[in-house]
């Protein structure tokens, strides 16, 4: 059993009979009152994100979620198609909402983890950092360097992010899939 204080970022638990993942945790305590946990959480089946407050008396069941290595194949409109890493005949698809904001960093052939709840695939988890090739990058223009120059670049998956001025077309860069931000230039 999980108490309300155990609901930290990344913890998966059962709430109203469905699996949820904690996206953000904020503990509040006012004067002589008991502590309250304000949680931003994502439903792993529907992809819906809500904010909920829990009290110290609330307990939760740990979600029994299994990982299955899978390969991203392709996407068409709002559907993303995958197969099991060791058996290409076992295919499944998920919606963009189920995958979350990381969908823009998926490239064909990428190995990821699919999450199973009650023997049903409910979502996928991308690696925290991923390497992608820059396909479009405008030339860096000198200007006010007090803040560090940034420019908008397009990656091989079609994602658009901000990167430093020294990044050129053809460079391989590392991206944080949780924040969508540039991390560093890859070797």
C-alpha positions as CSV (number, residue, x, y, z in Angstrom):
1,X,0.0,0.0,0.0
2,X,1.1,3.5,-0.8
3,X,0.4,6.5,1.5
4,X,-0.2,9.9,0.1
5,X,3.4,11.0,0.8
6,X,4.7,8.1,-1.3
7,X,3.1,9.6,-4.5
8,X,6.3,11.1,-5.9
9,X,7.0,11.9,-9.5
10,X,7.0,8.7,-11.7
11,X,5.1,6.5,-9.2
12,X,2.3,4.5,-10.7
13,X,-0.7,3.7,-8.5
14,X,-4.4,2.6,-8.8
15,X,-7.0,5.3,-8.3
16,X,-10.7,4.7,-9.0
17,X,-9.8,1.3,-10.5
18,X,-7.4,2.7,-13.2
19,X,-3.7,3.1,-13.3
20,X,-2.3,6.6,-12.9
21,X,1.2,8.1,-13.0
22,X,2.3,11.0,-10.8
23,X,3.7,13.9,-13.0
24,X,4.1,16.4,-10.2
25,X,4.0,16.3,-6.4
26,X,3.6,19.3,-4.1
27,X,3.2,18.9,-0.3
28,X,1.4,21.7,1.6
29,X,1.0,22.2,5.3
30,X,-1.0,25.1,6.7
31,X,-0.5,26.1,10.4
32,X,-1.9,23.4,12.6
33,X,-3.7,21.4,9.9
34,X,-2.6,18.0,8.5
35,X,-0.5,17.9,5.4
36,X,-2.1,17.8,1.9
37,X,-0.5,16.4,-1.2
38,X,-1.4,18.2,-4.4
39,X,-0.8,15.8,-7.3
40,X,-0.7,16.3,-11.0
41,X,-1.4,12.9,-12.5
42,X,-1.9,11.2,-15.8
43,X,-4.3,8.3,-16.5
44,X,-2.2,5.7,-18.2
45,X,-5.1,4.3,-20.2
46,X,-6.8,7.4,-21.5
47,X,-3.9,9.9,-21.3
48,X,-6.1,12.4,-19.4
49,X,-4.1,14.7,-17.0
50,X,-5.8,16.0,-13.8
51,X,-4.8,17.6,-10.6
52,X,-6.0,16.1,-7.3
53,X,-5.5,16.7,-3.6
54,X,-4.9,13.8,-1.1
55,X,-4.9,13.8,2.7
56,X,-2.7,11.8,5.0
57,X,-5.5,9.2,5.6
58,X,-5.6,8.3,1.9
59,X,-3.9,5.0,0.8
60,X,-3.4,3.6,-2.6
61,X,-2.7,0.3,-4.2
62,X,0.6,0.0,-6.2
63,X,-0.2,-0.5,-9.9
64,X,1.2,-3.8,-11.2
65,X,2.5,-2.6,-14.6
66,X,4.8,-4.8,-16.6
67,X,7.3,-3.6,-19.3
68,X,7.5,-5.1,-22.7
69,X,10.4,-4.2,-25.1
70,X,8.8,-2.9,-28.3
71,X,9.8,-1.2,-31.6
72,X,8.2,1.9,-33.1
73,X,7.2,1.2,-36.7
74,X,5.3,4.2,-38.1
75,X,2.5,6.7,-37.5
76,X,-0.5,7.6,-39.5
77,X,-2.5,10.7,-38.5
78,X,-3.3,10.2,-34.7
79,X,-2.3,6.5,-34.5
80,X,1.2,5.2,-33.7
81,X,2.0,1.6,-34.6
82,X,4.4,-0.6,-32.7
83,X,5.4,-4.3,-32.6
84,X,7.1,-6.5,-29.9
85,X,10.8,-6.2,-30.2
86,X,11.3,-10.0,-30.6
87,X,8.2,-10.8,-32.6
88,X,7.3,-8.4,-35.4
89,X,4.0,-10.2,-36.0
90,X,2.6,-9.0,-32.7
91,X,1.6,-5.5,-33.5
92,X,-0.4,-2.9,-31.5
93,X,-1.3,0.8,-31.9
94,X,-1.8,3.7,-29.5
95,X,-3.2,7.2,-29.9
96,X,-1.1,10.4,-29.6
97,X,-2.9,11.2,-26.3
98,X,-1.9,7.8,-24.8
99,X,1.8,8.4,-25.7
100,X,1.9,12.0,-24.5
101,X,4.2,14.8,-25.6
102,X,7.1,12.5,-26.4
103,X,5.4,11.3,-29.6
104,X,7.3,14.0,-31.6
105,X,10.6,12.3,-30.8
106,X,9.7,8.8,-32.0
107,X,11.7,7.6,-35.0
108,X,11.2,4.4,-36.9
109,X,13.0,1.4,-35.5
110,X,13.5,3.0,-32.0
111,X,13.3,0.4,-29.2
112,X,11.1,1.6,-26.3
113,X,9.2,0.1,-23.4
114,X,5.4,-0.7,-23.7
115,X,3.5,-0.8,-20.5
116,X,1.0,-3.6,-19.8
117,X,-1.8,-3.4,-17.2
118,X,-4.0,-6.4,-16.8
119,X,-2.4,-7.9,-19.9
120,X,-3.4,-4.9,-22.1
121,X,-0.9,-2.5,-23.6
122,X,-1.9,1.0,-22.2
123,X,1.1,3.3,-23.1
124,X,4.8,3.5,-23.9
125,X,7.8,5.0,-22.2
126,X,10.5,6.7,-24.2
127,X,14.1,6.9,-23.0
128,X,14.7,10.2,-21.1
129,X,17.4,11.2,-23.6
130,X,17.4,10.4,-27.3
131,X,19.7,11.3,-30.1
132,X,18.3,12.8,-33.3
133,X,19.7,14.3,-36.4
134,X,19.1,18.0,-37.3
135,X,17.5,18.3,-40.7
136,X,17.0,22.1,-40.9
137,X,19.0,24.8,-39.1
138,X,19.1,28.4,-40.1
139,X,22.6,30.0,-39.8
140,X,23.5,31.4,-36.4
141,X,23.3,35.2,-36.4
142,X,25.5,37.2,-34.1
143,X,23.6,39.5,-31.7
144,X,23.0,40.0,-28.1
145,X,25.1,37.3,-26.4
146,X,24.3,38.2,-22.9
147,X,21.6,35.5,-22.7
148,X,23.3,32.9,-24.9
149,X,22.0,32.6,-28.5
150,X,19.3,30.1,-29.4
151,X,17.7,29.3,-32.7
152,X,14.9,27.0,-33.9
153,X,15.9,23.8,-35.6
154,X,13.9,20.9,-37.1
155,X,14.8,17.3,-36.2
156,X,14.6,14.2,-38.4
157,X,11.2,13.3,-36.7
158,X,9.7,16.7,-37.6
159,X,10.0,18.0,-34.1
160,X,10.9,21.7,-33.7
161,X,13.1,22.7,-30.7
162,X,15.4,25.5,-29.7
163,X,19.1,24.8,-29.9
164,X,22.3,26.9,-29.5
165,X,23.5,29.0,-32.4
166,X,26.5,26.6,-33.1
167,X,24.2,23.7,-34.1
168,X,24.2,23.1,-37.8
169,X,22.2,21.0,-40.3
170,X,23.4,17.3,-40.1
171,X,24.5,17.5,-36.5
172,X,23.4,14.8,-34.1
173,X,22.0,16.3,-30.9
174,X,20.7,14.8,-27.6
175,X,17.1,15.8,-26.5
176,X,15.4,15.4,-23.2
177,X,12.1,13.7,-24.1
178,X,10.4,14.8,-20.9
179,X,11.0,18.5,-21.3
180,X,11.6,18.7,-25.1
181,X,14.8,20.6,-24.6
182,X,18.2,20.5,-26.2
183,X,20.8,18.7,-23.9
184,X,24.1,18.6,-25.8
185,X,25.7,17.8,-29.2
186,X,26.3,14.1,-29.6
187,X,29.6,12.7,-30.8
